[in-house]
Amino acid sequence: MRKICLAVVALVAATLQGPGTAQAATGPALEGVPHFDHVVVLTEENESASTTFGPGSPAVYLNSLRSKGVFLPNYYGTGHVSLDNYIAMVSGQPLNPLTASDCSTVSLWTCVQPQAALSGGRNLADQLEGAGLSWKSYQDSTSTPCFHGPYAAGDLTPDPYQGNSTTGAKNYADRHNPFIYFPDVIENAARCAAHQRPYTDLSADLAAGLLPAFSFITPDTCNDGHDDPCAGQTVGGLTAADAWLQAQLPPLLDYLAANNGLLVINFDEGSTPTSAAAALAAPSDYSCPACASLGAGGRTGAVLISPRLPQGKVVTTSYDHHSLLRTIEDSFGISEHLNLAAVAAPMTDAFAGTAP
């Protein structure tokens, strides 16, 4: 069944390919999605909605943020490894055989090449820059701009930066850093260095009033909940992720509240069914027929935070990472919807009742 679903997704995406030189048309916010001056996406790892947002969840702080915006219990991942989900969020591309395996046994150069095949490799960064909008990707546990594993044409050495690295990157993982998987970013050293920043830059940008229009924040593999326990520690998972959020988010939330901003906290993927019986008992936890991706990554839930949103609202409409991309495009008035974002549902219901 999963192979059939993935084939359908790939077929749909193939019909959506456009010229690689397409430009993002911009204008007022679209499809009932309001304009925000700043949109921030912060992605956590590998938890299902029933665990993260269910009774007894260790994510106490994250659940408290539901009262500050809109909770989406039926938000889905698009695949069942990390990289395919991150690629979907910033390009609308479906998974391919390499991203569907996290590119764990191949080089970074090998993994990057397939992304150029769809729509010329166009991604959200291209759209934002075409619209004259600023963007940055803040990567936790990196020390220099444009940090990533070795990248050279024809290099076949497996990418060493997969979290818990012993080569100086601590818990940083390339597969959680989506923009480096597009040739027009990673192969342009100046562009990459300007936009791919260490996470420590965020506090300085907030203090200077320089948060870009779009930000993508990736906590490291301890702070995003991926590792349980974290390397060299006795805790991890949601407990570690929630502690990091509680320590790090207040200044960002204050900035966004004062500057017409929106924070989206999502998860890359949810759990997989342990048996056919489990899948039949709770089918909506593992698939979403209404989603562009068929919800192949499982139900994770997401939280949208802004004082402009109806506070504490719960919207049960089904969305996925492709819906998120379309919604970001809409908020910035970008009428071009990349790849599967073109057939995904915008998050219109989530913004009903948003204050001007």
MOKA-V204434 format. One record per residue. N is the residue number from 1. RES is the residue in one letter. NEAR is the number of other ideal C-beta (glycine too) atoms within 10 Angstrom. Layout:
N RES NEAR
N RES NEAR
//
This chain:
1 M 9
2 R 13
3 K 7
4 I 9
5 C 15
6 L 20
7 A 11
8 V 13
9 V 24
10 A 16
11 L 10
12 V 16
13 A 24
14 A 12
15 T 8
16 L 18
17 Q 13
18 G 14
19 P 9
20 G 14
21 T 7
22 A 15
23 Q 13
24 A 21
25 A 12
26 T 18
27 G 10
28 P 7
29 A 16
30 L 20
31 E 16
32 G 15
33 V 22
34 P 16
35 H 14
36 F 23
37 D 14
38 H 19
39 V 25
40 V 25
41 V 24
42 L 21
43 T 24
44 E 25
45 E 25
46 N 25
47 E 26
48 S 21
49 A 24
50 S 17
51 T 19
52 T 24
53 F 20
54 G 13
55 P 5
56 G 6
57 S 17
58 P 18
59 A 24
60 V 13
61 Y 15
62 L 22
63 N 16
64 S 12
65 L 19
66 R 21
67 S 12
68 K 17
69 G 24
70 V 24
71 F 22
72 L 29
73 P 19
74 N 22
75 Y 30
76 Y 35
77 G 30
78 T 33
79 G 26
80 H 20
81 V 20
82 S 29
83 L 26
84 D 29
85 N 30
86 Y 24
87 I 29
88 A 32
89 M 26
90 V 27
91 S 28
92 G 32
93 Q 32
94 P 29
95 L 24
96 N 20
97 P 10
98 L 20
99 T 24
100 A 16
101 S 15
102 D 20
103 C 26
104 S 14
105 T 11
106 V 17
107 S 20
108 L 23
109 W 20
110 T 17
111 C 27
112 V 21
113 Q 15
114 P 17
115 Q 25
116 A 15
117 A 13
118 L 25
119 S 23
120 G 18
121 G 20
122 R 28
123 N 26
124 L 26
125 A 25
126 D 23
127 Q 28
128 L 23
129 E 14
130 G 16
131 A 18
132 G 8
133 L 19
134 S 15
135 W 19
136 K 24
137 S 25
138 Y 23
139 Q 30
140 D 23
141 S 22
142 T 25
143 S 12
144 T 10
145 P 17
146 C 23
147 F 21
148 H 22
149 G 24
150 P 14
151 Y 18
152 A 10
153 A 7
154 G 7
155 D 15
156 L 9
157 T 13
158 P 16
159 D 23
160 P 15
161 Y 20
162 Q 19
163 G 22
164 N 17
165 S 18
166 T 8
167 T 9
168 G 13
169 A 22
170 K 17
171 N 21
172 Y 26
173 A 26
174 D 26
175 R 27
176 H 26
177 N 23
178 P 27
179 F 26
180 I 23
181 Y 29
182 F 24
183 P 15
184 D 18
185 V 24
186 I 21
187 E 14
188 N 14
189 A 10
190 A 9
191 R 16
192 C 21
193 A 13
194 A 14
195 H 22
196 Q 24
197 R 22
198 P 17
199 Y 19
200 T 13
201 D 15
202 L 21
203 S 13
204 A 10
205 D 16
206 L 16
207 A 10
208 A 8
209 G 9
210 L 11
211 L 21
212 P 19
213 A 20
214 F 24
215 S 23
216 F 25
217 I 21
218 T 26
219 P 25
220 D 23
221 T 28
222 C 26
223 N 25
224 D 29
225 G 27
226 H 25
227 D 23
228 D 17
229 P 13
230 C 21
231 A 14
232 G 8
233 Q 11
234 T 6
235 V 14
236 G 18
237 G 21
238 L 21
239 T 17
240 A 23
241 A 29
242 D 22
243 A 16
244 W 19
245 L 22
246 Q 15
247 A 10
248 Q 18
249 L 19
250 P 10
251 P 12
252 L 21
253 L 18
254 D 12
255 Y 19
256 L 24
257 A 15
258 A 10
259 N 13
260 N 14
261 G 23
262 L 25
263 L 25
264 V 23
265 I 23
266 N 23
267 F 27
268 D 30
269 E 24
270 G 24
271 S 20
272 T 14
273 P 16
274 T 8
275 S 8
276 A 9
277 A 8
278 A 14
279 A 15
280 L 10
281 A 10
282 A 12
283 P 13
284 S 15
285 D 22
286 Y 22
287 S 20
288 C 24
289 P 10
290 A 15
291 C 27
292 A 28
293 S 31
294 L 20
295 G 27
296 A 25
297 G 30
298 G 26
299 R 26
300 T 33
301 G 24
302 A 28
303 V 22
304 L 26
305 I 25
306 S 24
307 P 14
308 R 17
309 L 20
310 P 15
311 Q 13
312 G 11
313 K 19
314 V 12
315 V 20
316 T 9
317 T 15
318 S 20
319 Y 27
320 D 31
321 H 34
322 H 30
323 S 29
324 L 28
325 L 29
326 R 28
327 T 27
328 I 26
329 E 28
330 D 24
331 S 23
332 F 24
333 G 17
334 I 24
335 S 13
336 E 19
337 H 22
338 L 28
339 N 26
340 L 28
341 A 27
342 A 20
343 V 18
344 A 25
345 A 18
346 P 23
347 M 27
348 T 17
349 D 17
350 A 27
351 F 26
352 A 13
353 G 11
354 T 19
355 A 9
356 P 4
//
